Amino acid sequence: MGPELTETQLLGLWEIGAGYAPPARALLLAEAVAPAGEAVADLTLAELNALLLDLREGSFGAALPCTADCPNCDEPLEVTVTTDELRAPGRRHVPGPSRAPATLRAEGHEVRYRPLTGRDLLAVDPASPEARRVLLSRCVLDSDHGVDTLPETVLERIAQRLADLDPGADTVLALACPYCRHAWAAALDVAEYLWAEVEGYARRLLHEVHTLARVYGWSESEVLAVSPARRRFYLEATAG
């Protein structure tokens, strides 16, 4: 079981992260459960996902209900995956050095590269037409002919190898349509999935605070001090 945040902590995360772009929100969520002193922005994407899955499991449970439309017949599907199924290689985040860099030799270039990190995502404007090249160039530690002169084909070769260098950086679900039997792979953004749950929970909780404060005159802290089960009773009583 991962670390569980209190309702007050979840409200604080939502309030801060509401104005953030997705990469910054992912780091905010990961920092909430990272070991003290760990530089979350410098973790690889797989390490960030491990932290996010720990947070999700501790605060909302291990089962993640998902929906998807079959790309072949457009039928809507409902599937449930678990945090353990999404972890790679089935382990929780362990503090320590990131994965060692790798070397690619292709088209006359020798390139040493590393996995992508959260800091890389923060540094790139996703709206820029050069976003992909800039992001992949940040992975390059050194090149015998210089980073700026690397052809797109070499950078794409690096992109294809990043999943092997950092297993778990991409969380992908293997799906099969029960109607037309079409099989495909669907990406699941763990950070955005978790953020949607944090936002939904925070908004429901604030509505509860509003209702109970209006009826009983309680402060926010007094409402949050009441257990969720007892709050449900009081809310049902106010509705009656």
Buried (B, 14 or more C-beta within 10 A) or exposed (E): EBEEBEBEEBBBBBEEBEEEEBBBBBBBBBBBBBEEEBEBBEBBBBBBBBBBBBBBBBBBEBEBEBEBEBEEEEEEBEBEBEBEBBBBEEEEBEEEEBEEBBEBEBEEBEBBBBBBBBBBBEEBEEEEEEEBBEBBBBBBEEBEEEBEEBEEEBBBBBBEBBBEBBBBBBBEBEBEBEEEEBEEEBEBBBBEBBBEBBBEBBEEBBEBBEBBBEEEEBEBEEBBEBEEEEBEEBBEEEEE
